[in-house]
Amino acid sequence: MWSQEGIFKIIFSLAIVMFALVMVGFFLLGIKIILLFQPTIDFIGLHITHL
């Protein structure tokens, strides 16, 4: 029913999505840690403040 190629494509796409979510999580965690010590962050034109 399922070919090996189809299963591989599904697992590979899920792995890419999970990797992207983990990278976004680390980025947000890094911003959170930086905001503990800095009141504002200017990152690529984005002005982030601690609320």
DSSP file (Angstrom, degrees, kcal/mol; ACC not computed):
  #  RESIDUE AA STRUCTURE BP1 BP2  ACC     N-H-->O    O-->H-N    N-H-->O    O-->H-N    TCO  KAPPA ALPHA  PHI   PSI    X-CA   Y-CA   Z-CA
    1    1 A M              0   0    0      0, 0.0     2,-0.5     0, 0.0     0, 0.0   0.000 360.0 360.0 360.0 -56.6    0.0    0.0    0.0
    2    2 A W        -     0   0    0      4,-0.0     2,-0.2     3,-0.0     3,-0.0  -0.850 360.0-141.4 -98.8 129.8    2.7    2.5    1.1
    3    3 A S     >  -     0   0    0     -2,-0.5     4,-2.2     1,-0.1     5,-0.2  -0.496  22.5-115.7 -82.9 160.0    5.9    2.6   -0.9
    4    4 A Q  H  > S+     0   0    0      1,-0.2     4,-2.3     2,-0.2     5,-0.1   0.861 116.8  54.6 -62.9 -34.3    9.2    3.1    0.8
    5    5 A E  H  > S+     0   0    0      2,-0.2     4,-2.3     1,-0.2    -1,-0.2   0.900 107.5  49.1 -67.6 -39.7    9.6    6.3   -1.0
    6    6 A G  H  > S+     0   0    0      2,-0.2     4,-2.0     1,-0.2    -2,-0.2   0.910 112.3  47.5 -65.5 -42.5    6.3    7.7    0.2
    7    7 A I  H  X S+     0   0    0     -4,-2.2     4,-2.6     1,-0.2     5,-0.2   0.910 111.7  51.3 -64.2 -42.0    7.0    6.8    3.8
    8    8 A F  H  X S+     0   0    0     -4,-2.3     4,-2.8     1,-0.2     5,-0.2   0.912 108.8  50.9 -61.6 -42.8   10.4    8.4    3.5
    9    9 A K  H  X S+     0   0    0     -4,-2.3     4,-2.3     2,-0.2    -1,-0.2   0.902 111.9  47.2 -62.9 -41.1    9.0   11.6    2.1
   10   10 A I  H  X S+     0   0    0     -4,-2.0     4,-2.2     2,-0.2    -2,-0.2   0.943 115.5  44.0 -65.7 -47.9    6.4   11.8    5.0
   11   11 A I  H  X S+     0   0    0     -4,-2.6     4,-2.2     1,-0.2    -2,-0.2   0.897 114.4  50.4 -65.1 -40.0    9.0   11.1    7.7
   12   12 A F  H  X S+     0   0    0     -4,-2.8     4,-2.1    -5,-0.2    -1,-0.2   0.908 110.8  48.2 -65.9 -41.8   11.6   13.5    6.1
   13   13 A S  H  X S+     0   0    0     -4,-2.3     4,-2.2    -5,-0.2    -1,-0.2   0.887 111.6  50.3 -67.3 -37.1    9.0   16.3    5.8
   14   14 A L  H  X S+     0   0    0     -4,-2.2     4,-2.5     2,-0.2    -2,-0.2   0.889 109.5  51.7 -64.7 -38.5    8.0   15.8    9.5
   15   15 A A  H  X S+     0   0    0     -4,-2.2     4,-2.4     2,-0.2    -2,-0.2   0.894 109.3  49.8 -65.4 -39.1   11.7   15.9   10.5
   16   16 A I  H  X S+     0   0    0     -4,-2.1     4,-2.3     2,-0.2    -2,-0.2   0.921 111.7  48.2 -65.4 -43.1   12.1   19.2    8.6
   17   17 A V  H  X S+     0   0    0     -4,-2.2     4,-2.3     2,-0.2    -2,-0.2   0.921 112.6  48.5 -63.0 -43.9    9.1   20.7   10.3
   18   18 A M  H  X S+     0   0    0     -4,-2.5     4,-2.4     1,-0.2    -2,-0.2   0.902 110.8  51.1 -63.6 -40.6   10.3   19.5   13.7
   19   19 A F  H  X S+     0   0    0     -4,-2.4     4,-2.4     1,-0.2    -1,-0.2   0.915 110.0  49.6 -61.8 -43.3   13.7   21.0   13.1
   20   20 A A  H  X S+     0   0    0     -4,-2.3     4,-2.3     1,-0.2    -2,-0.2   0.909 111.1  49.3 -63.2 -41.9   12.2   24.3   12.1
   21   21 A L  H  X S+     0   0    0     -4,-2.3     4,-2.2     1,-0.2    -1,-0.2   0.892 110.9  49.9 -65.0 -39.3   10.1   24.4   15.3
   22   22 A V  H  X S+     0   0    0     -4,-2.4     4,-2.4     2,-0.2    -2,-0.2   0.910 110.7  49.7 -65.5 -41.5   13.1   23.5   17.4
   23   23 A M  H  X S+     0   0    0     -4,-2.4     4,-2.2     2,-0.2    -2,-0.2   0.908 111.3  48.6 -64.7 -41.6   15.2   26.3   15.8
   24   24 A V  H  X S+     0   0    0     -4,-2.3     4,-2.6     2,-0.2    -1,-0.2   0.902 111.0  52.1 -63.3 -40.3   12.4   28.9   16.3
   25   25 A G  H  X S+     0   0    0     -4,-2.2     4,-2.5     2,-0.2    -2,-0.2   0.913 109.8  47.4 -62.6 -43.6   12.1   27.7   20.0
   26   26 A F  H  X S+     0   0    0     -4,-2.4     4,-2.5     2,-0.2    -1,-0.2   0.887 111.5  52.1 -64.8 -37.9   15.9   28.2   20.5
   27   27 A F  H  X S+     0   0    0     -4,-2.2     4,-2.2     2,-0.2    -2,-0.2   0.940 112.5  44.3 -62.4 -47.3   15.7   31.6   18.9
   28   28 A L  H  X S+     0   0    0     -4,-2.6     4,-2.4     2,-0.2    -2,-0.2   0.877 113.0  51.6 -66.7 -37.0   12.8   32.7   21.2
   29   29 A L  H  X S+     0   0    0     -4,-2.5     4,-2.4     2,-0.2    -1,-0.2   0.903 109.2  50.8 -65.0 -40.7   14.5   31.2   24.2
   30   30 A G  H  X S+     0   0    0     -4,-2.5     4,-2.5     2,-0.2    -2,-0.2   0.907 110.4  48.8 -62.4 -42.1   17.7   33.1   23.4
   31   31 A I  H  X S+     0   0    0     -4,-2.2     4,-2.5     2,-0.2    -2,-0.2   0.914 110.4  51.7 -62.9 -41.9   15.7   36.4   23.1
   32   32 A K  H  X S+     0   0    0     -4,-2.4     4,-0.7     2,-0.2    -2,-0.2   0.911 111.4  46.6 -61.4 -42.8   14.0   35.6   26.4
   33   33 A I  H >X S+     0   0    0     -4,-2.4     3,-0.8     1,-0.2     4,-0.6   0.907 112.4  49.9 -66.9 -41.8   17.4   35.1   28.1
   34   34 A I  H >X S+     0   0    0     -4,-2.5     4,-2.2     1,-0.2     3,-1.3   0.894 105.5  57.5 -63.4 -38.5   18.8   38.3   26.5
   35   35 A L  H 3< S+     0   0    0     -4,-2.5    -1,-0.2     1,-0.3    -2,-0.2   0.692  94.3  67.1 -68.0 -17.0   15.8   40.3   27.7
   36   36 A L  H << S+     0   0    0     -3,-0.8    -1,-0.3    -4,-0.7    -2,-0.2   0.819 116.2  25.8 -67.4 -28.8   16.6   39.2   31.3
   37   37 A F  H << S+     0   0    0     -3,-1.3    -2,-0.2    -4,-0.6    -1,-0.2   0.643 122.5  51.7-109.8 -20.7   19.8   41.3   31.1
   38   38 A Q     <  -     0   0    0     -4,-2.2    -1,-0.1    -5,-0.1     3,-0.1  -0.954  65.6-147.2-120.0 137.8   18.9   44.0   28.4
   39   39 A P  S    S+     0   0    0      0, 0.0    11,-1.8     0, 0.0     2,-0.3   0.856  84.2  16.6 -72.3 -33.0   15.8   46.2   28.5
   40   40 A T  E     -A   49   0A   0      9,-0.2     2,-0.4    -6,-0.1     9,-0.2  -0.964  63.1-155.1-138.6 155.8   15.5   46.3   24.7
   41   41 A I  E     -A   48   0A   0      7,-2.9     7,-3.3    -2,-0.3     2,-0.6  -0.999   3.7-159.6-130.1 132.1   16.9   44.4   21.7
   42   42 A D  E     +A   47   0A   0     -2,-0.4     2,-0.5     5,-0.2     5,-0.2  -0.942  22.3 172.9-108.1 108.1   17.3   45.8   18.1
   43   43 A F  E >   -A   46   0A   0      3,-2.8     3,-1.9    -2,-0.6    -2,-0.1  -0.939  68.2 -31.3-124.4 108.0   17.5   42.7   15.9
   44   44 A I  T 3  S-     0   0    0     -2,-0.5    -1,-0.1     1,-0.3     3,-0.1   0.897 126.6 -45.2  50.8  47.2   17.5   43.2   12.1
   45   45 A G  T 3  S+     0   0    0      1,-0.2     2,-0.6     0, 0.0    -1,-0.3   0.444 112.7 124.1  80.8  -1.3   15.4   46.3   12.4
   46   46 A L  E <   -A   43   0A   0     -3,-1.9    -3,-2.8     2,-0.0     2,-0.7  -0.840  51.8-150.3 -96.9 123.5   13.0   44.6   14.9
   47   47 A H  E     -A   42   0A   0     -2,-0.6     2,-0.5    -5,-0.2    -5,-0.2  -0.834  17.4-175.7 -98.2 110.7   12.7   46.5   18.2
   48   48 A I  E     -A   41   0A   0     -7,-3.3    -7,-2.9    -2,-0.7     2,-0.3  -0.918   0.8-175.5-111.9 127.4   11.9   44.1   21.0
   49   49 A T  E     -A   40   0A   0     -2,-0.5     2,-0.5    -9,-0.2    -9,-0.2  -0.865  29.9-111.3-120.4 155.8   11.2   45.3   24.5
   50   50 A H              0   0    0    -11,-1.8   -18,-0.0    -2,-0.3    -2,-0.0  -0.745 360.0 360.0 -84.9 125.4   10.6   43.5   27.8
   51   51 A L              0   0    0     -2,-0.5    -1,-0.1     0, 0.0    -2,-0.0   0.425 360.0 360.0 -95.7 360.0    7.0   43.9   29.0
